[in-house]
Amino acid sequence: MSSKRILLTGASGCIGHYIAERLIQATDHELFLLVRDPQKLKIDVEARPGVTVLQGDMRQIERFGNLLKTIHTAILTATAWGDPQMTYDVNVVKTIRLMNLLDPEVCEQVIYFSTESILDHDNKPLKEAGEIGTDYIRTKYICHQQLPKLAIAPKITTVFPTLVFGGDETKPKSHLTAGLPGVIRWLGLARFFKADASFHFVHGEDIARVVVHLTDNPPPAGAARELVLGSAPITVNQAIADLCRYFNKRIYLQIPLTPALANIFIRVFRIRMAAWDRFCLNYRHFTHKDPVSPAQFGLPVYCETISDLMRASNIGPRKKPVLRPKFEE
């Protein structure tokens, strides 16, 4: 397989680290890693020749215009949130600008990272995401709406990660993995409730396996070019049961956590909820058609179960204290 010139934006993020590491270790492609701060790259970029770190910001993407015209595959994981103006500039304006700077005659594929939050159960755009979503979600929705208008559109493969876990000593943790210890502390209480809700999850390593496969095997003409990345759907009740088994906690009587009961908790604990939070509380089932994992491409899956996620996050069940026998003197 011939070597390609690959651009990866957002290489210093959680997902970016997994993709960059796998590209370095499993391919001989010429890699260009775009990061704002090279000091945040924790992987070994000198492990082999052909890896170039580009220090720059998506907001000045025009600086790399000449390079972009030579790129065969662009993997766009860079994103922004927090400041509304910067979020829009990076997630919409400059992301579209980057794609327009690519040469459709040279570029074989753009792998663009969106988010599952902008899709409904049938993998169609969810209008509420564009109307009341957070700045991050709304800008992802806007960008997705603009993709068909681009000259490079036939070569765009859009991936929609579901709930993302990942991170270790050599990679930054995703927001969900960083918050796991806090969630686990509530497991003792959560096991007494059951809820009508479901979701998918995906580990950064599994995202990387799919992306590197797509890099070497772009979807053929007529194949799906919008892929939801995640596990098979899992209910909240299944997740709680799996966690309780993993942490050796028994489940007794469970109280249905209805929207009405949830609203009582919200009022009692004075929880502030934005319009999008309210929508999610009522929507409940963030599941999609035909989720994709490495298994769809004949590859091993790194994290297939909730227990796999706990082990990959280096979170283990609390060991019971050893009871030592007492001896009388």
C-alpha positions as CSV (number, residue, x, y, z in Angstrom):
1,M,0.0,0.0,0.0
2,S,1.5,3.3,-1.1
3,S,2.4,5.9,1.6
4,K,0.0,8.9,1.9
5,R,0.4,12.4,3.3
6,I,-2.0,12.7,6.2
7,L,-3.0,15.8,8.2
8,L,-4.4,15.3,11.7
9,T,-5.9,18.3,13.5
10,G,-6.5,18.3,17.2
11,A,-3.6,15.8,17.7
12,S,-3.1,16.9,21.3
13,G,-6.6,16.0,22.4
14,C,-7.8,12.6,23.8
15,I,-9.0,11.2,20.5
16,G,-6.2,12.8,18.6
17,H,-3.6,11.1,20.7
18,Y,-5.1,7.7,20.0
19,I,-5.3,8.3,16.3
20,A,-1.8,9.8,16.1
21,E,-0.2,6.9,18.1
22,R,-1.9,4.3,15.9
23,L,-0.9,6.0,12.7
24,I,2.7,6.2,13.9
25,Q,2.9,2.6,15.0
26,A,0.8,0.9,12.4
27,T,1.5,2.8,9.2
28,D,4.3,4.3,7.3
29,H,2.3,7.3,6.1
30,E,3.8,10.8,6.2
31,L,2.1,12.5,9.1
32,F,1.5,16.2,9.8
33,L,0.1,16.7,13.4
34,L,-1.5,20.2,13.9
35,V,-1.4,21.3,17.5
36,R,-1.5,24.7,19.3
37,D,0.9,23.6,22.0
38,P,3.5,20.8,21.1
39,Q,4.2,20.4,24.8
40,K,0.8,18.8,25.2
41,L,1.8,15.9,22.8
42,K,2.6,13.0,25.1
43,I,3.2,10.4,22.4
44,D,6.6,9.7,20.9
45,V,6.6,11.7,17.6
46,E,10.2,10.6,17.0
47,A,9.4,6.9,17.0
48,R,9.9,6.8,13.2
49,P,10.7,9.2,10.4
50,G,8.0,11.0,8.5
51,V,6.2,12.6,11.5
52,T,6.0,16.4,11.5
53,V,4.5,18.5,14.3
54,L,2.9,21.7,13.0
55,Q,2.5,24.4,15.7
56,G,-0.5,26.4,14.8
57,D,-4.1,27.3,15.5
58,M,-7.2,26.4,13.4
59,R,-8.0,30.1,13.4
60,Q,-4.9,30.7,11.3
61,I,-5.4,27.7,9.1
62,E,-4.6,29.7,5.9
63,R,-0.9,29.6,7.0
64,F,-0.8,26.0,5.9
65,G,-2.6,26.5,2.6
66,N,0.3,25.2,0.4
67,L,0.7,22.1,2.5
68,L,-3.1,21.4,2.5
69,K,-3.0,21.2,-1.3
70,T,-0.7,18.2,-1.1
71,I,-2.7,16.2,1.6
72,H,-4.2,12.9,0.6
73,T,-6.2,12.3,3.8
74,A,-7.3,15.0,6.3
75,I,-8.5,13.8,9.7
76,L,-10.3,16.6,11.4
77,T,-10.7,16.1,15.2
78,A,-9.9,19.7,16.3
79,T,-12.8,21.3,18.0
80,A,-13.5,24.2,20.4
81,W,-16.0,24.9,23.2
82,G,-16.4,27.5,26.0
83,D,-16.1,30.9,24.3
84,P,-19.1,31.2,21.9
85,Q,-17.3,33.2,19.3
86,M,-14.2,31.0,19.2
87,T,-16.4,27.9,19.2
88,Y,-18.2,29.1,16.0
89,D,-15.0,30.3,14.4
90,V,-13.2,27.0,14.9
91,N,-16.0,24.5,14.5
92,V,-17.7,26.1,11.5
93,V,-15.8,28.9,9.8
94,K,-12.2,27.5,9.9
95,T,-13.2,23.9,9.6
96,I,-15.0,24.7,6.4
97,R,-12.1,26.9,5.3
98,L,-9.7,24.0,5.8
99,M,-11.8,21.7,3.6
100,N,-11.9,24.4,0.9
101,L,-8.1,24.6,1.0
102,L,-7.8,20.9,0.1
103,D,-7.3,20.0,-3.5
104,P,-10.2,17.7,-4.6
105,E,-7.9,16.2,-7.3
106,V,-5.3,15.2,-4.7
107,C,-7.3,14.6,-1.5
108,E,-8.7,11.1,-1.3
109,Q,-10.7,11.5,1.9
110,V,-11.6,13.9,4.7
111,I,-12.5,12.1,7.9
112,Y,-14.5,14.8,9.7
113,F,-15.4,14.4,13.4
114,S,-18.9,15.5,14.4
115,T,-20.9,14.3,17.4
116,E,-23.8,11.9,17.9
117,S,-25.7,14.6,19.7
118,I,-26.8,16.2,16.4
119,L,-28.5,12.9,15.2
120,D,-31.9,11.4,16.0
121,H,-32.6,7.7,16.3
122,D,-32.6,7.3,12.5
123,N,-29.2,9.0,12.1
124,K,-31.0,12.1,10.6
125,P,-30.2,15.7,11.8
126,L,-31.9,16.4,15.1
127,K,-33.5,19.8,14.8
128,E,-33.4,20.5,18.5
129,A,-29.6,20.2,18.3
130,G,-29.5,23.2,16.0
131,E,-32.1,25.2,18.0
132,I,-31.3,24.7,21.7
133,G,-28.0,22.7,21.7
134,T,-25.0,24.0,23.5
135,D,-22.6,26.2,21.5
136,Y,-20.5,23.1,20.8
137,I,-23.5,21.0,19.6
138,R,-25.1,23.8,17.7
139,T,-21.9,24.6,15.8
140,K,-21.4,20.9,14.9
141,Y,-25.0,20.9,13.6
142,I,-24.4,24.0,11.5
143,C,-21.1,22.7,10.1
144,H,-22.8,19.3,9.2
145,Q,-25.5,21.2,7.3
146,Q,-22.9,23.0,5.2
147,L,-20.8,19.9,4.2
148,P,-22.9,19.0,1.1
149,K,-22.2,22.4,-0.5
150,L,-18.4,21.9,-0.5
151,A,-16.4,20.9,-3.6
152,I,-14.7,18.1,-1.5
153,A,-18.2,16.8,-0.3
154,P,-18.1,13.5,-2.2
155,K,-14.9,12.6,-0.3
156,I,-16.0,13.5,3.2
157,T,-16.5,10.7,5.6
158,T,-18.3,12.0,8.7
159,V,-17.9,10.1,12.0
160,F,-20.2,10.7,15.0
161,P,-18.5,9.4,18.2
162,T,-21.0,8.5,20.9
163,L,-20.0,8.7,24.6
164,V,-16.2,8.9,24.5
165,F,-13.9,7.3,27.1
166,G,-10.1,7.1,27.1
167,G,-6.9,8.4,28.5
168,D,-3.9,7.1,30.4
169,E,-0.4,8.1,31.5
170,T,0.5,9.0,27.8
171,K,-2.9,10.4,26.7
172,P,-5.2,13.1,28.1
173,K,-8.4,11.8,29.6
174,S,-11.7,12.4,28.0
175,H,-14.2,14.4,30.0
176,L,-16.2,11.2,30.8
177,T,-13.2,9.2,31.9
178,A,-12.0,12.1,34.1
179,G,-15.4,12.1,35.7
180,L,-15.7,8.4,36.3
181,P,-14.4,8.4,39.9
182,G,-17.2,10.9,40.8
183,V,-19.8,8.8,39.1
184,I,-18.6,5.6,40.9
185,R,-19.0,7.3,44.3
186,W,-22.8,7.6,43.5
187,L,-23.2,4.0,42.5
188,G,-24.2,2.9,46.0
189,L,-27.2,5.2,45.7
190,A,-27.9,4.8,41.9
191,R,-28.3,1.0,42.3
192,F,-31.6,1.7,44.0
193,F,-33.1,3.3,41.0
194,K,-34.0,2.2,37.5
195,A,-34.5,4.5,34.5
196,D,-35.9,4.2,31.0
197,A,-32.9,5.4,29.0
198,S,-30.2,4.0,26.8
199,F,-27.0,5.0,25.0
200,H,-23.9,3.9,23.2
201,F,-20.2,4.3,24.3
202,V,-16.9,4.1,22.5
203,H,-13.2,4.1,23.7
204,G,-10.6,6.3,22.0
205,E,-8.6,3.2,21.0
206,D,-11.6,1.8,19.1
207,I,-12.1,5.2,17.4
208,A,-8.5,5.1,16.3
209,R,-8.7,1.5,14.9
210,V,-11.7,2.5,12.8
211,V,-10.2,5.8,11.6
212,V,-6.9,4.2,10.6
213,H,-8.8,1.4,8.8
214,L,-10.8,4.1,6.9
215,T,-7.6,6.0,6.1
216,D,-6.2,2.9,4.2
217,N,-9.7,1.8,3.0
218,P,-11.8,4.8,2.0
219,P,-15.5,3.9,1.6
220,P,-16.2,2.8,-2.0
221,A,-18.6,4.6,-4.2
222,G,-22.2,4.2,-3.0
223,A,-21.1,3.1,0.5
224,A,-22.2,4.9,3.7
225,R,-20.1,7.9,4.5
226,E,-21.8,8.9,7.8
227,L,-20.8,6.5,10.6
228,V,-21.9,6.5,14.2
229,L,-19.0,5.2,16.2
230,G,-20.1,3.2,19.3
231,S,-21.1,0.0,21.0
232,A,-24.4,-1.7,20.6
233,P,-27.1,0.2,22.6
234,I,-27.0,-0.4,26.3
235,T,-29.7,0.6,28.8
236,V,-29.0,2.6,31.9
237,N,-30.3,-0.3,33.9
238,Q,-27.8,-2.7,32.2
239,A,-25.0,-0.3,32.8
240,I,-25.8,0.0,36.5
241,A,-26.1,-3.8,36.8
242,D,-22.7,-4.3,35.0
243,L,-21.1,-1.7,37.3
244,C,-22.6,-3.3,40.4
245,R,-21.2,-6.7,39.3
246,Y,-17.8,-5.2,38.6
247,F,-17.7,-3.5,42.0
248,N,-19.3,-6.4,43.9
249,K,-22.4,-4.4,45.0
250,R,-25.8,-6.1,45.3
251,I,-28.9,-4.7,43.7
252,Y,-32.1,-4.9,45.9
253,L,-35.4,-3.1,45.3
254,Q,-35.2,-0.5,42.5
255,I,-37.4,2.6,42.3
256,P,-38.4,3.8,38.8
257,L,-36.7,7.1,38.1
258,T,-39.6,8.7,36.2
259,P,-39.3,12.3,34.7
260,A,-41.7,13.5,37.4
261,L,-39.4,12.1,40.2
262,A,-36.3,13.5,38.4
263,N,-38.0,16.9,38.4
264,I,-38.5,16.6,42.2
265,F,-34.8,16.0,42.6
266,I,-34.0,18.9,40.4
267,R,-36.1,21.2,42.5
268,V,-35.0,19.9,45.8
269,F,-31.3,20.1,45.0
270,R,-31.8,23.4,43.0
271,I,-30.1,22.0,39.9
272,R,-29.8,24.5,37.1
273,M,-30.8,23.1,33.8
274,A,-30.5,24.7,30.3
275,A,-33.1,24.1,27.6
276,W,-30.8,21.4,26.1
277,D,-30.5,19.6,29.4
278,R,-34.3,19.6,29.7
279,F,-34.5,18.2,26.2
280,C,-32.0,15.4,27.0
281,L,-33.9,14.5,30.2
282,N,-37.1,14.0,28.2
283,Y,-35.4,12.4,25.1
284,R,-33.6,9.8,27.2
285,H,-32.7,7.3,24.5
286,F,-29.6,8.6,22.7
287,T,-29.3,5.6,20.4
288,H,-28.8,5.3,16.7
289,K,-29.0,2.9,13.7
290,D,-26.1,0.7,12.8
291,P,-23.4,1.8,15.2
292,V,-19.9,1.0,14.0
293,S,-17.1,-0.5,16.0
294,P,-13.8,-2.1,14.8
295,A,-15.7,-5.4,14.6
296,Q,-17.5,-4.2,11.5
297,F,-14.1,-4.2,9.7
298,G,-12.9,-7.5,11.1
299,L,-10.8,-5.8,13.8
300,P,-10.6,-6.6,17.5
301,V,-12.6,-4.4,19.8
302,Y,-10.7,-2.8,22.7
303,C,-13.6,-2.0,24.9
304,E,-16.8,-3.9,24.3
305,T,-18.4,-3.9,27.8
306,I,-18.7,-1.6,30.8
307,S,-16.2,-3.8,32.6
308,D,-13.7,-3.3,29.8
309,L,-14.1,0.5,30.2
310,M,-13.4,0.3,33.9
311,R,-10.3,-1.8,33.4
312,A,-9.1,0.4,30.6
313,S,-9.6,3.4,32.9
314,N,-7.5,1.6,35.6
315,I,-10.5,1.7,37.9
316,G,-10.9,-1.5,39.9
317,P,-13.3,-2.8,42.6
318,R,-12.4,-1.9,46.1
319,K,-10.7,-4.8,47.7
320,K,-12.2,-6.0,51.0
321,P,-9.9,-5.7,54.0
322,V,-8.2,-8.9,55.1
323,L,-9.5,-10.0,58.4
324,R,-6.6,-11.3,60.5
325,P,-7.3,-13.7,63.3
326,K,-6.9,-12.5,66.9
327,F,-4.8,-14.6,69.2
328,E,-5.1,-14.6,72.9
329,E,-1.9,-14.1,74.8
